[in-house]
Amino acid sequence: MTPRDASDDSRWSDLDRPPLNAPALRRALVRDGGHGGLWCDVDVVQRTGSTNSDLVARAVNGTAEEGAVLVAEEQTSGRGRLDRQWTAPPRSGLFFSVLLKPKGVPVSRWGWLPLLTGVAVATGLSRAAGVDTALKWPNDLLVTVGGEERKAGGILAERAGDDAIVVGVGINVTLREDELPVPAAGSLALAGAVTTDRDPLLRAVLRALESWYGRWERAGGDPAASGLQETYAAGCATLGRAVRAELPGDRSIEGEAVAVDGDGRLVIATEEGVQEPVGAGDIVHLRPA
């Protein structure tokens, strides 16, 4: 596709991809008078480099508070894990970041937030789009297209000062086969979504995120007491599979992914009989579940 100008004059150039309705999103999601729900602001911009970078900057300079949501119709420098680039045509997906300041939760448990967000995204999309989704550890959203597993979304969490964390989400919604960045990518449309209207999809995901974040925060970040650990494991496509973990320092291990431990790490049982927890790295699924 040829790049489109993001000015207001061209916002309706692709009628299959209408713009988000920012006022309606704010009415549906933003807490009334500072009371009630988590979300305090929903800001929709036409184009930016990275919603994560922008929201981290706002948090650090004090212009954003907990519950701020920043959504972009187009990201020109979207980032995934390991500094991978994330690109998609304008208005073809949901690209947003949220600012969280977990209260009463030890920083040692903040590593659960990307996994919590994955559970929320999968829950919201299942309800609103009718798409069966699965989670690849630690932060990829998988859908099934033509009987094969494909990545349709990803999550990236970044610290924003001492007391805040920004979690970014990218979801391919209407990408067609000829628009996919790589053959292993997918989209909700290709997976047979009952709707690709991004407004109800975003509302569903943010409501699910608010619900799960509240449960986790009230439990002091305890993944077992909040039900997060069990729910994540139930929806994790990585468990029960033969995997290869490509680790920092050019090291890799192979074995069966057998559990997600209390720290959110993937536990791999190797042929040598060792159970090794992996907290960072790239996971390759070697065979179907």
N, C-alpha and C positions, 0 to 999 in steps of 0.2 A: 504494500500500500504506500501511496505517496504521503509524506507528512502533511498534516493540516495545520493551518494557522489556528491558534487557540483564542483568537479575539471573539468578542460577542457576535460579530457579523457571521461567523462560520459555525456557531455552536449547533446549528440545526442542519449542517451539511450531510450528516449521516442519520437519516430518520430511524434507522434500525437501532441507533445508539443515542437516545435522547439524553440530555443532561440530567444530573441529579436535581431534585427539587429541594434546595437547601432550606427554605422556610418551613416546608412540611416536615423535613427531618428534624429540625429544631423543635417544632411544636410537639412532635411525637416522642422525642427523647430527652430534651433538656429539662432538668428538675425545675419546679415552679418556685420562684422566689428564693432559690438557694436551699430549698428543703426537699427531702425525699430521695430521689435517685442519685446515681453516681455521676451522670453526664451533666456538665455545667455549660458546655458550648460545643456546637458542631459547626466548624468552619470549612466551607467547600471552596477550593481555589481551582482555577482553570488549568494551570500548569505550574509545576515546580520541579526542582531537581530531585529532592527526596523529602517526603513528609516526615520521616524520622529525624533527619538532620534539622529541619525547620522547627519541629516541636521540641527537640533537645535544646536548641538555641533559645526558644521562648521560655522553656523551663528554667534554664540557667540565668537568663536576664530578668526573670520574675514577671514576664508578661503572660504566662499560662499557669493555671492551677490544676490540681488533680481533677480528672474528669473531662479535660479538654480533648476534643476529637478533631483531628485535621485530616481532611479528605482531599485528594487531588483527582481531577478528571484525567490528567496525564502526568506521568513522572518521566523526566528525562534522564535521571541518574539514580533510579531505584536500585537498592542494594539488597542482596540476600546474604546468607551466611558465607563466610570465607571470602567476603568482598566480591561475590559474584554479581553481575549486572542483571537487572530485571527490567525488561522493556516490553511495552505493549502499545497498540494503537490507542488514541484518545477515546475515553469513555467505553473501552472494551472490558473493563474490569472494575474491581473495588480496590483502591489503593489508599490506605488510611493508617494513621497512627493515633495512639491514645496515651495520655499521661497518667501514670499511677503513682501514688505515694502510700505504700502499704503501712498501715498503722498497727503496731503491736506484733509485727512479723519480723523475726530475726533476718538480717541480710543474708544469712546462710541459706535461707529458704526461698529467696527471690528467684533462684534458678528454676523454680517451678512455674514461673509466670509464662514463659513461652509455651510450655506444655499445657497449662491451664487455658491459654488463648487458643491452642489447637483444639482442645475439647469444645470450647465455646463456638469456634468457627464451624466445626463439624456438626455440632448440635443445631446451630442456627440454620445452616444450609440444608440439613436434612429436613427440617420443619418447613422452611420457606420454599426451597427449590425441589424438594422431593428426590434429591440425589443421594445415593448411598456413598458415603465418604469414609476414608480411613486415614490414619495418621502414620506417617513414617517417622521414626525417631530421628532427631528430636522435634522437627518443626515443619515438615512438609505435609501438605494436604493432597491425598491421592483420590482420584476418581477412576471409574472403569469406562473405557472407550473401546468398543468393538472387542470386548473380552480381555482387554489388556489394561494393566495398571498404568496410569499416567499422572504426572504431577500437575495439579491445577492451582496450587497456592503455596505460599511460604510465610514464615513468621521470623521477625528479627527483633530482639530486645537489646536496648542500649541504656546504660546508666546516664542519668541527667543530674549531676551533682551528687550530694551525699544522701539525699532522702527521696529521690525520685527515679523512676524508670520509664522509658518510652518503649512501647511495644508496637511494632509496625506489622501490617498485614497486607499481602498482595494476593488477589484472587482473580484468575482468568474467568470471565463470565461469558462473553460472546465471541471469543476468538474462534475463527474458522480454521480449518485444517491448513490452508495455505498461509495463515498468519502466525502459526506456531513458531516460537524461536528455535526449538529443537524438536525432533520427532517424538521424544519421550514426554513432551508437554501435552496438556489437555486443557479442557475448559468445561464449565458447567453445561454450556450449550451442546458440546460434543458428547457429553455424558447423559444427555436426554433430560435436562432440567425441565420441570413443568412450567417454570417462568424464568425469564432472564431480566426481569424488571429490577434494576439495581436498588431502587428505594426500599421495597420490602425486604430484600436480601440484607441490606445494610442494617435496617432496623432489627431484623431477627438476630443477626450476629452480635450486635451491640447489646441487645437485651440479654442474650445468653451469656455474654462476657460479664455484664453487670451482675447477673445472678451467681455465676461461678466465682467471681472475684469476691463477692460478699461472703459466700460460704467459706472460702479459703481464708479470708482475712479474719472472720469471726472465730475460726479455729486456730488462730495464731500462726497460720501458714502450714499447719500440720497436714500433709497430703493424705494421710490415712483417715484422720478424724473428719476431714472435710469431704471424703469420698472421692477426691480427685485422683489419687493413685490408682484406685480400683477402676474408675471410669476410663482413665487414660489407657490402662493396660487392656481393657476390653475393646477399645477402638484402635489399638495400635497394630498395624499390619506387619510390623517388624518382628514382633514376638512369635516364636515358634519356627522361625526361618533360619536357614543357613545364611550367614552374613560375613562380610569382610569389613572390618573397621580400619579406615585409613587414618592414622593418628599423626599428631604433630611430631616432627623430627623424622619424617620418612619411615615411620614404623607402621606395620599393619598386623592385625591378628584376624584369624578366621575361626568360626565356630557357630554354635546355635545361640540365637538371642533368646534368653530364658526368662528375663524379668526386667522390670524397671524398679530400681531400689528407692529407698526413702529420700535420697538426695536427687532423684530424677535421672540417675545415670542408667545407661543400658548395660545389663549384665550379660556377658557372653561366656558360654561354656565351651572351652577349647577341647580339642581331641586329647590333650594331655591331662584332662580332668581338672583343669583350673577354671574357676569362675572369676572372670576379670571384669570389673566395672569400668565403663567408658564414659567419661564426662564431656569429652570434646573430640570431634573428629567427623569424618564423612563415612556414612554407612552405605554399603552396597548390598542390595538384596541379591543373593546368589541363586535362589530358586523360589518358586511360588510356595505360599503357605500350604 
